[in-house]
């Protein structure tokens, strides 16, 4: 097991908990390692989303109504 330094109590649906225990056993890792990896992946996705927003901040915006009108005019809907 990797060296994890903080401890927390997490409550799961019993079926989810059972599935995680099976996955941990099948992947030769602990529940803590699975949860740590899942949390890191979630935060990584958030980081990617924030970077995408930052990269597009200078792009012009369009209202939903204008988008629908444009799609309709171009035969897309």
PyMOL Python script that loads the backbone (N, CA, C, O; Angstrom):
from pymol import cmd

cmd.read_pdbstr("""\
ATOM      1  N   UNK A   1       0.835  -1.182   0.000  1.00  0.00           N
ATOM      2  CA  UNK A   1       0.000   0.000   0.000  1.00  0.00           C
ATOM      3  C   UNK A   1       0.875   1.238   0.000  1.00  0.00           C
ATOM      4  O   UNK A   1       1.891   1.295   0.692  1.00  0.00           O
ATOM      5  N   UNK A   2       0.477   2.217  -0.773  1.00  0.00           N
ATOM      6  CA  UNK A   2       1.187   3.483  -0.809  1.00  0.00           C
ATOM      7  C   UNK A   2       1.079   4.161   0.552  1.00  0.00           C
ATOM      8  O   UNK A   2       0.152   3.891   1.315  1.00  0.00           O
ATOM      9  N   UNK A   3       2.015   5.026   0.845  1.00  0.00           N
ATOM     10  CA  UNK A   3       1.986   5.726   2.120  1.00  0.00           C
ATOM     11  C   UNK A   3       0.989   6.871   2.032  1.00  0.00           C
ATOM     12  O   UNK A   3       1.248   7.880   1.376  1.00  0.00           O
ATOM     13  N   UNK A   4      -0.145   6.712   2.691  1.00  0.00           N
ATOM     14  CA  UNK A   4      -1.157   7.755   2.735  1.00  0.00           C
ATOM     15  C   UNK A   4      -1.117   8.381   4.121  1.00  0.00           C
ATOM     16  O   UNK A   4      -1.007   7.672   5.120  1.00  0.00           O
ATOM     17  N   UNK A   5      -1.206   9.705   4.187  1.00  0.00           N
ATOM     18  CA  UNK A   5      -0.930  10.368   5.460  1.00  0.00           C
ATOM     19  C   UNK A   5      -2.155  10.894   6.201  1.00  0.00           C
ATOM     20  O   UNK A   5      -2.030  11.253   7.372  1.00  0.00           O
ATOM     21  N   UNK A   6      -3.304  10.957   5.593  1.00  0.00           N
ATOM     22  CA  UNK A   6      -4.488  11.471   6.269  1.00  0.00           C
ATOM     23  C   UNK A   6      -5.569  10.413   6.271  1.00  0.00           C
ATOM     24  O   UNK A   6      -5.626   9.552   5.392  1.00  0.00           O
ATOM     25  N   UNK A   7      -6.420  10.492   7.270  1.00  0.00           N
ATOM     26  CA  UNK A   7      -7.457   9.502   7.448  1.00  0.00           C
ATOM     27  C   UNK A   7      -8.816  10.194   7.425  1.00  0.00           C
ATOM     28  O   UNK A   7      -8.960  11.313   7.918  1.00  0.00           O
ATOM     29  N   UNK A   8      -9.817   9.517   6.845  1.00  0.00           N
ATOM     30  CA  UNK A   8     -11.156  10.077   6.778  1.00  0.00           C
ATOM     31  C   UNK A   8     -12.175   8.949   6.810  1.00  0.00           C
ATOM     32  O   UNK A   8     -11.889   7.823   6.404  1.00  0.00           O
ATOM     33  N   UNK A   9     -13.357   9.264   7.293  1.00  0.00           N
ATOM     34  CA  UNK A   9     -14.443   8.296   7.272  1.00  0.00           C
ATOM     35  C   UNK A   9     -15.349   8.620   6.093  1.00  0.00           C
ATOM     36  O   UNK A   9     -15.790   9.757   5.928  1.00  0.00           O
ATOM     37  N   UNK A  10     -15.619   7.614   5.280  1.00  0.00           N
ATOM     38  CA  UNK A  10     -16.459   7.785   4.102  1.00  0.00           C
ATOM     39  C   UNK A  10     -17.556   6.734   4.153  1.00  0.00           C
ATOM     40  O   UNK A  10     -17.297   5.565   4.439  1.00  0.00           O
ATOM     41  N   UNK A  11     -18.779   7.158   3.875  1.00  0.00           N
ATOM     42  CA  UNK A  11     -19.909   6.235   3.886  1.00  0.00           C
ATOM     43  C   UNK A  11     -20.332   5.937   2.453  1.00  0.00           C
ATOM     44  O   UNK A  11     -20.476   6.845   1.634  1.00  0.00           O
ATOM     45  N   UNK A  12     -20.532   4.640   2.158  1.00  0.00           N
ATOM     46  CA  UNK A  12     -20.912   4.203   0.822  1.00  0.00           C
ATOM     47  C   UNK A  12     -22.205   3.413   0.879  1.00  0.00           C
ATOM     48  O   UNK A  12     -22.555   2.820   1.899  1.00  0.00           O
ATOM     49  N   UNK A  13     -22.893   3.422  -0.230  1.00  0.00           N
ATOM     50  CA  UNK A  13     -24.001   2.496  -0.420  1.00  0.00           C
ATOM     51  C   UNK A  13     -23.404   1.091  -0.292  1.00  0.00           C
ATOM     52  O   UNK A  13     -22.320   0.845  -0.819  1.00  0.00           O
ATOM     53  N   UNK A  14     -24.079   0.171   0.389  1.00  0.00           N
ATOM     54  CA  UNK A  14     -23.512  -1.166   0.589  1.00  0.00           C
ATOM     55  C   UNK A  14     -23.120  -1.883  -0.710  1.00  0.00           C
ATOM     56  O   UNK A  14     -22.108  -2.583  -0.747  1.00  0.00           O
ATOM     57  N   UNK A  15     -23.903  -1.714  -1.757  1.00  0.00           N
ATOM     58  CA  UNK A  15     -23.570  -2.370  -3.029  1.00  0.00           C
ATOM     59  C   UNK A  15     -22.316  -1.775  -3.654  1.00  0.00           C
ATOM     60  O   UNK A  15     -21.494  -2.495  -4.220  1.00  0.00           O
ATOM     61  N   UNK A  16     -22.173  -0.458  -3.549  1.00  0.00           N
ATOM     62  CA  UNK A  16     -20.975   0.206  -4.067  1.00  0.00           C
ATOM     63  C   UNK A  16     -19.759  -0.246  -3.267  1.00  0.00           C
ATOM     64  O   UNK A  16     -18.701  -0.519  -3.833  1.00  0.00           O
ATOM     65  N   UNK A  17     -19.917  -0.324  -1.953  1.00  0.00           N
ATOM     66  CA  UNK A  17     -18.816  -0.757  -1.097  1.00  0.00           C
ATOM     67  C   UNK A  17     -18.375  -2.175  -1.466  1.00  0.00           C
ATOM     68  O   UNK A  17     -17.179  -2.451  -1.569  1.00  0.00           O
ATOM     69  N   UNK A  18     -19.336  -3.065  -1.663  1.00  0.00           N
ATOM     70  CA  UNK A  18     -19.013  -4.441  -2.035  1.00  0.00           C
ATOM     71  C   UNK A  18     -18.278  -4.489  -3.374  1.00  0.00           C
ATOM     72  O   UNK A  18     -17.298  -5.219  -3.526  1.00  0.00           O
ATOM     73  N   UNK A  19     -18.754  -3.713  -4.336  1.00  0.00           N
ATOM     74  CA  UNK A  19     -18.099  -3.673  -5.652  1.00  0.00           C
ATOM     75  C   UNK A  19     -16.673  -3.151  -5.536  1.00  0.00           C
ATOM     76  O   UNK A  19     -15.766  -3.650  -6.202  1.00  0.00           O
ATOM     77  N   UNK A  20     -16.478  -2.143  -4.686  1.00  0.00           N
ATOM     78  CA  UNK A  20     -15.136  -1.594  -4.502  1.00  0.00           C
ATOM     79  C   UNK A  20     -14.212  -2.601  -3.828  1.00  0.00           C
ATOM     80  O   UNK A  20     -13.040  -2.703  -4.189  1.00  0.00           O
ATOM     81  N   UNK A  21     -14.725  -3.338  -2.861  1.00  0.00           N
ATOM     82  CA  UNK A  21     -13.909  -4.364  -2.213  1.00  0.00           C
ATOM     83  C   UNK A  21     -13.471  -5.416  -3.226  1.00  0.00           C
ATOM     84  O   UNK A  21     -12.322  -5.857  -3.209  1.00  0.00           O
ATOM     85  N   UNK A  22     -14.379  -5.815  -4.103  1.00  0.00           N
ATOM     86  CA  UNK A  22     -14.051  -6.809  -5.139  1.00  0.00           C
ATOM     87  C   UNK A  22     -13.006  -6.240  -6.092  1.00  0.00           C
ATOM     88  O   UNK A  22     -12.042  -6.921  -6.440  1.00  0.00           O
ATOM     89  N   UNK A  23     -13.199  -4.984  -6.516  1.00  0.00           N
ATOM     90  CA  UNK A  23     -12.226  -4.360  -7.425  1.00  0.00           C
ATOM     91  C   UNK A  23     -10.861  -4.243  -6.760  1.00  0.00           C
ATOM     92  O   UNK A  23      -9.837  -4.486  -7.398  1.00  0.00           O
ATOM     93  N   UNK A  24     -10.841  -3.876  -5.495  1.00  0.00           N
ATOM     94  CA  UNK A  24      -9.566  -3.762  -4.775  1.00  0.00           C
ATOM     95  C   UNK A  24      -8.859  -5.107  -4.727  1.00  0.00           C
ATOM     96  O   UNK A  24      -7.653  -5.188  -4.960  1.00  0.00           O
ATOM     97  N   UNK A  25      -9.604  -6.156  -4.427  1.00  0.00           N
ATOM     98  CA  UNK A  25      -8.999  -7.485  -4.365  1.00  0.00           C
ATOM     99  C   UNK A  25      -8.497  -7.914  -5.743  1.00  0.00           C
ATOM    100  O   UNK A  25      -7.410  -8.479  -5.865  1.00  0.00           O
ATOM    101  N   UNK A  26      -9.289  -7.646  -6.772  1.00  0.00           N
ATOM    102  CA  UNK A  26      -8.914  -8.050  -8.127  1.00  0.00           C
ATOM    103  C   UNK A  26      -7.691  -7.288  -8.637  1.00  0.00           C
ATOM    104  O   UNK A  26      -6.912  -7.814  -9.432  1.00  0.00           O
ATOM    105  N   UNK A  27      -7.529  -6.051  -8.176  1.00  0.00           N
ATOM    106  CA  UNK A  27      -6.404  -5.234  -8.647  1.00  0.00           C
ATOM    107  C   UNK A  27      -5.245  -5.227  -7.661  1.00  0.00           C
ATOM    108  O   UNK A  27      -4.281  -4.479  -7.823  1.00  0.00           O
ATOM    109  N   UNK A  28      -5.352  -6.073  -6.632  1.00  0.00           N
ATOM    110  CA  UNK A  28      -4.303  -6.193  -5.625  1.00  0.00           C
ATOM    111  C   UNK A  28      -3.965  -4.845  -4.980  1.00  0.00           C
ATOM    112  O   UNK A  28      -2.797  -4.510  -4.783  1.00  0.00           O
ATOM    113  N   UNK A  29      -5.003  -4.089  -4.659  1.00  0.00           N
ATOM    114  CA  UNK A  29      -4.812  -2.811  -3.980  1.00  0.00           C
ATOM    115  C   UNK A  29      -5.825  -2.697  -2.847  1.00  0.00           C
ATOM    116  O   UNK A  29      -6.670  -3.575  -2.671  1.00  0.00           O
ATOM    117  N   UNK A  30      -5.740  -1.638  -2.098  1.00  0.00           N
ATOM    118  CA  UNK A  30      -6.645  -1.437  -0.967  1.00  0.00           C
ATOM    119  C   UNK A  30      -7.775  -0.487  -1.360  1.00  0.00           C
ATOM    120  O   UNK A  30      -7.701   0.210  -2.372  1.00  0.00           O
ATOM    121  N   UNK A  31      -8.821  -0.477  -0.536  1.00  0.00           N
ATOM    122  CA  UNK A  31      -9.900   0.489  -0.752  1.00  0.00           C
ATOM    123  C   UNK A  31      -9.351   1.911  -0.691  1.00  0.00           C
ATOM    124  O   UNK A  31      -9.742   2.768  -1.484  1.00  0.00           O
ATOM    125  N   UNK A  32      -8.461   2.156   0.234  1.00  0.00           N
ATOM    126  CA  UNK A  32      -7.873   3.491   0.363  1.00  0.00           C
ATOM    127  C   UNK A  32      -7.166   3.907  -0.920  1.00  0.00           C
ATOM    128  O   UNK A  32      -7.298   5.046  -1.368  1.00  0.00           O
ATOM    129  N   UNK A  33      -6.423   2.992  -1.503  1.00  0.00           N
ATOM    130  CA  UNK A  33      -5.724   3.309  -2.751  1.00  0.00           C
ATOM    131  C   UNK A  33      -6.707   3.585  -3.876  1.00  0.00           C
ATOM    132  O   UNK A  33      -6.498   4.508  -4.663  1.00  0.00           O
ATOM    133  N   UNK A  34      -7.777   2.799  -3.967  1.00  0.00           N
ATOM    134  CA  UNK A  34      -8.784   3.037  -5.005  1.00  0.00           C
ATOM    135  C   UNK A  34      -9.427   4.403  -4.845  1.00  0.00           C
ATOM    136  O   UNK A  34      -9.592   5.133  -5.822  1.00  0.00           O
ATOM    137  N   UNK A  35      -9.790   4.749  -3.622  1.00  0.00           N
ATOM    138  CA  UNK A  35     -10.452   6.023  -3.365  1.00  0.00           C
ATOM    139  C   UNK A  35      -9.493   7.183  -3.611  1.00  0.00           C
ATOM    140  O   UNK A  35      -9.891   8.204  -4.172  1.00  0.00           O
ATOM    141  N   UNK A  36      -8.243   7.038  -3.202  1.00  0.00           N
ATOM    142  CA  UNK A  36      -7.245   8.067  -3.446  1.00  0.00           C
ATOM    143  C   UNK A  36      -7.070   8.294  -4.946  1.00  0.00           C
ATOM    144  O   UNK A  36      -7.009   9.435  -5.404  1.00  0.00           O
ATOM    145  N   UNK A  37      -6.988   7.203  -5.707  1.00  0.00           N
ATOM    146  CA  UNK A  37      -6.847   7.320  -7.158  1.00  0.00           C
ATOM    147  C   UNK A  37      -8.073   7.980  -7.782  1.00  0.00           C
ATOM    148  O   UNK A  37      -7.940   8.832  -8.661  1.00  0.00           O
ATOM    149  N   UNK A  38      -9.266   7.591  -7.332  1.00  0.00           N
ATOM    150  CA  UNK A  38     -10.499   8.178  -7.873  1.00  0.00           C
ATOM    151  C   UNK A  38     -10.558   9.677  -7.578  1.00  0.00           C
ATOM    152  O   UNK A  38     -10.947  10.462  -8.442  1.00  0.00           O
ATOM    153  N   UNK A  39     -10.177  10.074  -6.372  1.00  0.00           N
ATOM    154  CA  UNK A  39     -10.180  11.491  -6.011  1.00  0.00           C
ATOM    155  C   UNK A  39      -9.186  12.269  -6.864  1.00  0.00           C
ATOM    156  O   UNK A  39      -9.477  13.377  -7.313  1.00  0.00           O
ATOM    157  N   UNK A  40      -8.018  11.685  -7.083  1.00  0.00           N
ATOM    158  CA  UNK A  40      -7.010  12.352  -7.918  1.00  0.00           C
ATOM    159  C   UNK A  40      -7.502  12.505  -9.361  1.00  0.00           C
ATOM    160  O   UNK A  40      -7.284  13.545  -9.984  1.00  0.00           O
ATOM    161  N   UNK A  41      -8.162  11.473  -9.891  1.00  0.00           N
ATOM    162  CA  UNK A  41      -8.704  11.556 -11.248  1.00  0.00           C
ATOM    163  C   UNK A  41      -9.780  12.633 -11.334  1.00  0.00           C
ATOM    164  O   UNK A  41      -9.826  13.390 -12.303  1.00  0.00           O
ATOM    165  N   UNK A  42     -10.633  12.703 -10.339  1.00  0.00           N
ATOM    166  CA  UNK A  42     -11.688  13.710 -10.311  1.00  0.00           C
ATOM    167  C   UNK A  42     -11.103  15.119 -10.297  1.00  0.00           C
ATOM    168  O   UNK A  42     -11.556  15.993 -11.035  1.00  0.00           O
ATOM    169  N   UNK A  43     -10.099  15.331  -9.456  1.00  0.00           N
ATOM    170  CA  UNK A  43      -9.467  16.650  -9.396  1.00  0.00           C
ATOM    171  C   UNK A  43      -8.715  16.969 -10.689  1.00  0.00           C
ATOM    172  O   UNK A  43      -8.670  18.124 -11.112  1.00  0.00           O
ATOM    173  N   UNK A  44      -8.130  15.958 -11.311  1.00  0.00           N
ATOM    174  CA  UNK A  44      -7.433  16.164 -12.578  1.00  0.00           C
ATOM    175  C   UNK A  44      -8.411  16.602 -13.663  1.00  0.00           C
ATOM    176  O   UNK A  44      -8.100  17.484 -14.463  1.00  0.00           O
ATOM    177  N   UNK A  45      -9.596  15.983 -13.689  1.00  0.00           N
ATOM    178  CA  UNK A  45     -10.622  16.383 -14.654  1.00  0.00           C
ATOM    179  C   UNK A  45     -11.042  17.824 -14.406  1.00  0.00           C
ATOM    180  O   UNK A  45     -11.224  18.588 -15.355  1.00  0.00           O
ATOM    181  N   UNK A  46     -11.200  18.206 -13.134  1.00  0.00           N
ATOM    182  CA  UNK A  46     -11.555  19.588 -12.807  1.00  0.00           C
ATOM    183  C   UNK A  46     -10.474  20.538 -13.296  1.00  0.00           C
ATOM    184  O   UNK A  46     -10.769  21.603 -13.837  1.00  0.00           O
ATOM    185  N   UNK A  47      -9.223  20.149 -13.103  1.00  0.00           N
ATOM    186  CA  UNK A  47      -8.110  20.988 -13.543  1.00  0.00           C
ATOM    187  C   UNK A  47      -8.151  21.164 -15.064  1.00  0.00           C
ATOM    188  O   UNK A  47      -7.938  22.267 -15.567  1.00  0.00           O
ATOM    189  N   UNK A  48      -8.423  20.087 -15.788  1.00  0.00           N
ATOM    190  CA  UNK A  48      -8.512  20.161 -17.246  1.00  0.00           C
ATOM    191  C   UNK A  48      -9.663  21.063 -17.670  1.00  0.00           C
ATOM    192  O   UNK A  48      -9.520  21.845 -18.610  1.00  0.00           O
ATOM    193  N   UNK A  49     -10.805  20.963 -16.987  1.00  0.00           N
ATOM    194  CA  UNK A  49     -11.954  21.814 -17.300  1.00  0.00           C
ATOM    195  C   UNK A  49     -11.630  23.281 -17.060  1.00  0.00           C
ATOM    196  O   UNK A  49     -11.954  24.135 -17.885  1.00  0.00           O
ATOM    197  N   UNK A  50     -10.989  23.575 -15.930  1.00  0.00           N
ATOM    198  CA  UNK A  50     -10.633  24.954 -15.631  1.00  0.00           C
ATOM    199  C   UNK A  50      -9.640  25.503 -16.647  1.00  0.00           C
ATOM    200  O   UNK A  50      -9.713  26.674 -17.019  1.00  0.00           O
ATOM    201  N   UNK A  51      -8.711  24.662 -17.098  1.00  0.00           N
ATOM    202  CA  UNK A  51      -7.749  25.097 -18.119  1.00  0.00           C
ATOM    203  C   UNK A  51      -8.455  25.375 -19.436  1.00  0.00           C
ATOM    204  O   UNK A  51      -8.132  26.345 -20.121  1.00  0.00           O
ATOM    205  N   UNK A  52      -9.424  24.526 -19.798  1.00  0.00           N
ATOM    206  CA  UNK A  52     -10.173  24.739 -21.035  1.00  0.00           C
ATOM    207  C   UNK A  52     -10.954  26.048 -20.974  1.00  0.00           C
ATOM    208  O   UNK A  52     -11.017  26.785 -21.958  1.00  0.00           O
ATOM    209  N   UNK A  53     -11.539  26.330 -19.834  1.00  0.00           N
ATOM    210  CA  UNK A  53     -12.271  27.595 -19.664  1.00  0.00           C
ATOM    211  C   UNK A  53     -11.314  28.768 -19.796  1.00  0.00           C
ATOM    212  O   UNK A  53     -11.611  29.756 -20.467  1.00  0.00           O
ATOM    213  N   UNK A  54     -10.169  28.649 -19.152  1.00  0.00           N
ATOM    214  CA  UNK A  54      -9.163  29.716 -19.206  1.00  0.00           C
ATOM    215  C   UNK A  54      -8.679  29.937 -20.637  1.00  0.00           C
ATOM    216  O   UNK A  54      -8.491  31.078 -21.060  1.00  0.00           O
ATOM    217  N   UNK A  55      -8.478  28.855 -21.378  1.00  0.00           N
ATOM    218  CA  UNK A  55      -8.004  28.953 -22.760  1.00  0.00           C
ATOM    219  C   UNK A  55      -9.027  29.627 -23.667  1.00  0.00           C
ATOM    220  O   UNK A  55      -8.661  30.233 -24.674  1.00  0.00           O
ATOM    221  N   UNK A  56     -10.315  29.526 -23.314  1.00  0.00           N
ATOM    222  CA  UNK A  56     -11.375  30.043 -24.185  1.00  0.00           C
ATOM    223  C   UNK A  56     -11.971  31.354 -23.701  1.00  0.00           C
ATOM    224  O   UNK A  56     -12.971  31.816 -24.250  1.00  0.00           O
ATOM    225  N   UNK A  57     -11.375  31.958 -22.684  1.00  0.00           N
ATOM    226  CA  UNK A  57     -11.947  33.160 -22.080  1.00  0.00           C
ATOM    227  C   UNK A  57     -12.072  34.309 -23.082  1.00  0.00           C
ATOM    228  O   UNK A  57     -12.980  35.131 -22.957  1.00  0.00           O
ATOM    229  N   UNK A  58     -11.192  34.383 -24.059  1.00  0.00           N
ATOM    230  CA  UNK A  58     -11.230  35.496 -25.021  1.00  0.00           C
ATOM    231  C   UNK A  58     -12.142  35.215 -26.218  1.00  0.00           C
ATOM    232  O   UNK A  58     -12.317  36.088 -27.068  1.00  0.00           O
ATOM    233  N   UNK A  59     -12.721  34.021 -26.301  1.00  0.00           N
ATOM    234  CA  UNK A  59     -13.634  33.718 -27.403  1.00  0.00           C
ATOM    235  C   UNK A  59     -14.950  34.472 -27.228  1.00  0.00           C
ATOM    236  O   UNK A  59     -15.414  34.674 -26.106  1.00  0.00           O
ATOM    237  N   UNK A  60     -15.543  34.884 -28.339  1.00  0.00           N
ATOM    238  CA  UNK A  60     -16.839  35.571 -28.217  1.00  0.00           C
ATOM    239  C   UNK A  60     -17.906  34.596 -27.714  1.00  0.00           C
ATOM    240  O   UNK A  60     -17.861  33.398 -27.996  1.00  0.00           O
ATOM    241  N   UNK A  61     -18.849  35.132 -26.976  1.00  0.00           N
ATOM    242  CA  UNK A  61     -19.937  34.280 -26.491  1.00  0.00           C
ATOM    243  C   UNK A  61     -21.168  34.493 -27.362  1.00  0.00           C
ATOM    244  O   UNK A  61     -21.297  35.503 -28.053  1.00  0.00           O
ATOM    245  N   UNK A  62     -22.064  33.522 -27.311  1.00  0.00           N
ATOM    246  CA  UNK A  62     -23.295  33.582 -28.089  1.00  0.00           C
ATOM    247  C   UNK A  62     -24.420  33.097 -27.184  1.00  0.00           C
ATOM    248  O   UNK A  62     -24.249  32.150 -26.416  1.00  0.00           O
ATOM    249  N   UNK A  63     -25.557  33.748 -27.281  1.00  0.00           N
ATOM    250  CA  UNK A  63     -26.684  33.329 -26.449  1.00  0.00           C
ATOM    251  C   UNK A  63     -27.269  32.030 -26.999  1.00  0.00           C
ATOM    252  O   UNK A  63     -27.073  31.679 -28.163  1.00  0.00           O
ATOM    253  N   UNK A  64     -27.974  31.344 -26.149  1.00  0.00           N
ATOM    254  CA  UNK A  64     -28.609  30.094 -26.550  1.00  0.00           C
ATOM    255  C   UNK A  64     -29.599  30.344 -27.684  1.00  0.00           C
ATOM    256  O   UNK A  64     -29.667  29.572 -28.641  1.00  0.00           O
ATOM    257  N   UNK A  65     -30.356  31.416 -27.570  1.00  0.00           N
ATOM    258  CA  UNK A  65     -31.335  31.753 -28.593  1.00  0.00           C
ATOM    259  C   UNK A  65     -30.658  32.009 -29.942  1.00  0.00           C
ATOM    260  O   UNK A  65     -31.134  31.549 -30.980  1.00  0.00           O
ATOM    261  N   UNK A  66     -29.553  32.742 -29.918  1.00  0.00           N
ATOM    262  CA  UNK A  66     -28.809  33.023 -31.150  1.00  0.00           C
ATOM    263  C   UNK A  66     -28.234  31.736 -31.740  1.00  0.00           C
ATOM    264  O   UNK A  66     -28.216  31.563 -32.959  1.00  0.00           O
ATOM    265  N   UNK A  67     -27.772  30.846 -30.886  1.00  0.00           N
ATOM    266  CA  UNK A  67     -27.245  29.571 -31.358  1.00  0.00           C
ATOM    267  C   UNK A  67     -28.337  28.764 -32.049  1.00  0.00           C
ATOM    268  O   UNK A  67     -28.114  28.214 -33.127  1.00  0.00           O
ATOM    269  N   UNK A  68     -29.525  28.690 -31.429  1.00  0.00           N
ATOM    270  CA  UNK A  68     -30.629  27.965 -32.039  1.00  0.00           C
ATOM    271  C   UNK A  68     -31.023  28.579 -33.383  1.00  0.00           C
ATOM    272  O   UNK A  68     -31.288  27.864 -34.350  1.00  0.00           O
ATOM    273  N   UNK A  69     -31.059  29.907 -33.431  1.00  0.00           N
ATOM    274  CA  UNK A  69     -31.408  30.595 -34.677  1.00  0.00           C
ATOM    275  C   UNK A  69     -30.390  30.261 -35.775  1.00  0.00           C
ATOM    276  O   UNK A  69     -30.764  29.991 -36.916  1.00  0.00           O
ATOM    277  N   UNK A  70     -29.119  30.282 -35.422  1.00  0.00           N
ATOM    278  CA  UNK A  70     -28.060  29.970 -36.382  1.00  0.00           C
ATOM    279  C   UNK A  70     -28.164  28.523 -36.869  1.00  0.00           C
ATOM    280  O   UNK A  70     -28.026  28.249 -38.061  1.00  0.00           O
ATOM    281  N   UNK A  71     -28.407  27.608 -35.941  1.00  0.00           N
ATOM    282  CA  UNK A  71     -28.550  26.202 -36.331  1.00  0.00           C
ATOM    283  C   UNK A  71     -29.739  26.007 -37.264  1.00  0.00           C
ATOM    284  O   UNK A  71     -29.668  25.243 -38.227  1.00  0.00           O
ATOM    285  N   UNK A  72     -30.826  26.703 -36.971  1.00  0.00           N
ATOM    286  CA  UNK A  72     -32.027  26.585 -37.798  1.00  0.00           C
ATOM    287  C   UNK A  72     -31.780  27.172 -39.191  1.00  0.00           C
ATOM    288  O   UNK A  72     -32.176  26.577 -40.194  1.00  0.00           O
ATOM    289  N   UNK A  73     -31.126  28.339 -39.256  1.00  0.00           N
ATOM    290  CA  UNK A  73     -30.827  28.977 -40.532  1.00  0.00           C
ATOM    291  C   UNK A  73     -29.913  28.118 -41.402  1.00  0.00           C
ATOM    292  O   UNK A  73     -30.004  28.158 -42.629  1.00  0.00           O
ATOM    293  N   UNK A  74     -29.036  27.345 -40.771  1.00  0.00           N
ATOM    294  CA  UNK A  74     -28.110  26.512 -41.520  1.00  0.00           C
ATOM    295  C   UNK A  74     -28.632  25.088 -41.725  1.00  0.00           C
ATOM    296  O   UNK A  74     -27.888  24.212 -42.166  1.00  0.00           O
ATOM    297  N   UNK A  75     -29.902  24.858 -41.408  1.00  0.00           N
ATOM    298  CA  UNK A  75     -30.508  23.557 -41.644  1.00  0.00           C
ATOM    299  C   UNK A  75     -30.012  22.453 -40.726  1.00  0.00           C
ATOM    300  O   UNK A  75     -30.153  21.274 -41.047  1.00  0.00           O
ATOM    301  N   UNK A  76     -29.442  22.813 -39.606  1.00  0.00           N
ATOM    302  CA  UNK A  76     -28.926  21.798 -38.670  1.00  0.00           C
ATOM    303  C   UNK A  76     -30.015  21.244 -37.772  1.00  0.00           C
ATOM    304  O   UNK A  76     -29.927  20.116 -37.288  1.00  0.00           O
ATOM    305  N   UNK A  77     -31.050  22.058 -37.555  1.00  0.00           N
ATOM    306  CA  UNK A  77     -32.212  21.579 -36.775  1.00  0.00           C
ATOM    307  C   UNK A  77     -33.489  22.004 -37.465  1.00  0.00           C
ATOM    308  O   UNK A  77     -34.581  21.707 -36.981  1.00  0.00           O
TER     309      UNK A  77
END
""", "prot")
cmd.dss("prot")
cmd.show_as("cartoon", "prot")
cmd.util.cbc("prot")
cmd.orient("prot")
